[in-house]
Amino acid sequence: MITLFNTYQIDIKYFTLPIIYIAIGTISYTILKRIINNIFDKRKSKILIKRHYQKRADTIRIMILNILKYAIIILVILAELTIYNINIKSILAGLGIMATIVGLAFQDIAKDLLAGIFIIAEDQYEIGDTIEVNGYMGEVVFIGLKTTRIRDYKGRVKIIANHNITEVINYNLEDGLAIVDIGIDYSEDMDQVEKVLNKVAKDLTKTLPKIKGEAKVLGIDSLDNSAVIYRITAPVSSMEQYASQRIMRKKIKEALDKENIKIPFPQVEVHNG
């Protein structure tokens, strides 16, 4: 009877302790996650902190949480192994050999981890940056130790293994440049055209949202078959060039119409007989 009772106690221990360890690990991760988030939220609440540092802080926070999650999982697994009288010291002693074996078996995972560390250390891109990888362009929404997630303008999210990100175009490192080419009829007075466009450029410098400098008329960019092409540029915040170009075209069109300056358009002449 005593033997049966002891056996029952042992079975209960094997069943309950793993659950307790998992619960402790989950609770510990939840508490530490909340503490880390509060620390970073306090930094973000400072008025003087720049947007660049906010994004970098978000990226580092996610990386810390990822490392913390994997560390707790490993600790819980090691704690559960002791329940079944498995010699942890022997496991740790043979960790070097196991690391070599695992490294050979999971080379891509090891590459992903190293690539993820270098992405953060070298500040290649951060959460919130717009990047282009292998022809896929979108906003970085997540950086993990193994993968990076990019969301395009349609809302589709592409998950890319970090070691496959060998070449990156980051559109957030420098300001953007809004470029508008406008065609003018050959019959128009070029001096008058440049006068009107220069006035538009001055107005855009004062009124264009997200502008980072001075809008400029670069002059005649090319001579097409049916139009003289003028180019106007304006430095704007990163990834704001597309919206800025739409505003610029509207302002230019309004100014040219007001001065009765013609913008050529395709025409078809029909001769009967």
N, C-alpha and C positions, 0 to 999 in steps of 0.2 A: 504493500500500500504506500509506504514511504517512497519507494523507488518510482512508483507511478506519479506521485505528487511532485517529486523532484524533476522528473522528465517533463511534466506539464509546465513547471516553472521555467525550465530551460526553453521550452517551445514558446512560451509567452515572451521571454526576453528577446529571442530571435525575431519575434514578430513586432513587438512594440518599440524596441530601441531604434531600429532603422527609421520608423515613422517619426519618432521623437527627434532624431537627428535632422531629418529632412525638414521638420517643422521649425527647429531652431535655426537651420540655415536659411529658410525662407523668411522668417521673422527678422533675422539679423540683416539680410540683404535689404529688406523693406525699410528697416530703420536707418541703415547706412545710406541708402538711396535718398531717403527724405532729408537727411542731414546734408549730404552733398548738394542736392538740389537747392536747399535753403541757402547754403553758402554762396553758390553761383548766382542765385536770384538776388541776393543782397548786393553783389557786385554789379549786376545788370541794372539795379535800381538807381545807381549813382548817375546824376545828370551829366557829368563830364565824360563818362566813358564813351569811347568812339564805337561806331557800328562795327568796324573791323575787329576790335577786341571783344565785342559781344559775340560775334560769330565764332571767333577763335575759342572763347570761353565755352560756348555750347559744344563745340567739337571736342574739346578736352574733357568736358563733363561726361559726354557719352562714352569716350574712350575709357575713362576711369571706371565708369559703371560696368562696362564690358569686362575689364580686367577683374574687377571686384566679383562679378558674377561667376566667372570661371574659377577664381581662387576659392570661393565658398563651395562651389560644386566639388572641387578636388578635395577640400578639407572634409566635407561630408562623406565622400566616398571612402577616404582613409579612415575616418572614425567608424564607419560601418564595417570595414574590414576587420577592425579590432574585435568586434562583437563575435566574429566567427573564429577567433584565436589565430588569425593570419598575422604572421610576423611582418609588421610594417617596416622595421629596421632593415630587414633583408630587401624589401621592396625599394626603400630609399637608397640602399647601398648599390642596388643594381639599376638605379635610375639612369645612370650614364649609358649603360648598355642598352636599356630600353629606349632611351632618347635617340640613340643611333638607329635602332631598328625602326622606331616610329618615324624618324626622320626620313629613312629610306622608303618606308611604306606610304608615308603621307607627305611627300615632298611639296605638293601643291599647297597643302594647308600651311606648312612651314613658310613657304614663299609668301602666302597671303598675309600671315602674321607679321613677317618682316616688312613687307611692302606697306602694310597699314601703319606700322610704327614710323617708317620713313616719310609717309605722306603727311603725318602730323608734325614730325620733327622738322621737316623742310618747308612746312607751310605751303604745300603745293596747291591745296584748295581746302575750303572749309564749308561747313553747313550753311546753306544760303547762297553760295557762289553758283554762278552759271558756268558750266564747263562743257567741253565737247570731247568725247572719248570714242575713237574708232568711228567717227561720223555721226554719233548719237549725241544730241545736244539737249541739255536740260539743267534743272536746278538740283544741287546736292541736298538730299533730305536726310541722309543717314550715312555715317562713316563708322564702320565696325572694324574689329581686328581682322575679319576675314573678307568682308564685302563692302562695297559702296553702292548706295541706291541713288539713282538719278531720275527725276520726274520731268517729263517734257511738258510742252504747253498744252497738250491734249489730256494731261493727267495720267498718262501711262508711266509706270515706274519700271525702270530697268535695273536689275541687280547684276553687278559686275564684280567678279573676283578681283581682289586688290592686285594680285600679281599679273593680271592681264592689262592693268592700266600702265602702259609703258610710255605713252605720249598723251599729254593733256593740254588742251587749249582752255585757259582760264580767262573768261571775259570780265572778271571783276578786279583784276590786278591794276588796271589802268582805266582812266575815263574813256567813254565812248566818243565817237565822232559822227555827228549827223551830217549826211551828204545829200544834197538835192541838186539834180541837173534839170535845167529848164530850157526848153527850146523856144527860140524867138524867130519870127519871120525875117527873111533876108531884107525885106523892104523897110524895116524899121530903122530909126536913127540909133546907132549903137551907143552914142554918148548919152542920149536920153534914157535908153534902157539901163545903162550902168548907173545913172543917177537914181533911177527908181529903185533898182535892186540894192544899192548902197543904203538908201533910206529904209528899206525893209530890213536889211541886216542890222541897222542901229536899233530899230524897234524890237527885233527879235532878241537882241542882246539884253534889253530891259525887261521883256515880257515872257520870253520862252521859259517854261518850267524846267527845272533841273539843269539849266545851263551852267557851265563851269568856266566860261571865258567869254570871248567876243566872237560873234558871228561875222563871217567875212565873205565877201564876194571875190572869188579867186580870178574871175575874168572868163574869157572864152576858152572853153575846154576842148571843143572840137567843132568842125564845120561839117554837118551832116548834109544829106541830099536836099532836104527841104527846110532845114532850120540851123540857126546858130545856137550852139549849146553853151549856156553859162553854168558855172558851178558855184554853189553857195555851201559853206560848211559852218558848223557850230559845235564846239566841244560841250558834251553833256555828261551827266552821270552814267556810270556803267549800265549797259542794257536799256538805257532810255533813248537810244538813238532812233529806234523805229517809231515810237510815239512822237518824238520831236520832229522827225521828218514829215509826218502827216500834218502836224501843225504848220511847219514851214511852207509846205506846198499850198496850203489853204491861204496863208498870208500873202505869199507871192502871187497867187492867182488873183486875189482880190485887188492887190496893188496894180497889177498889169491891166486888169479890166477897167479900173478907175482911170488909168491914163490912156485907155484905148490902144494898148500895145498888143499886137496879135500873136497868139500862140498857134503855130501851124498845126493842121490836122489832115489826115488822109482825105483826098477828094477824088472822085471818079468823074471823068468827062465822057458823055455818051454822044456820039455823032450818028445822026440818022441819015442813011443813004449816002 
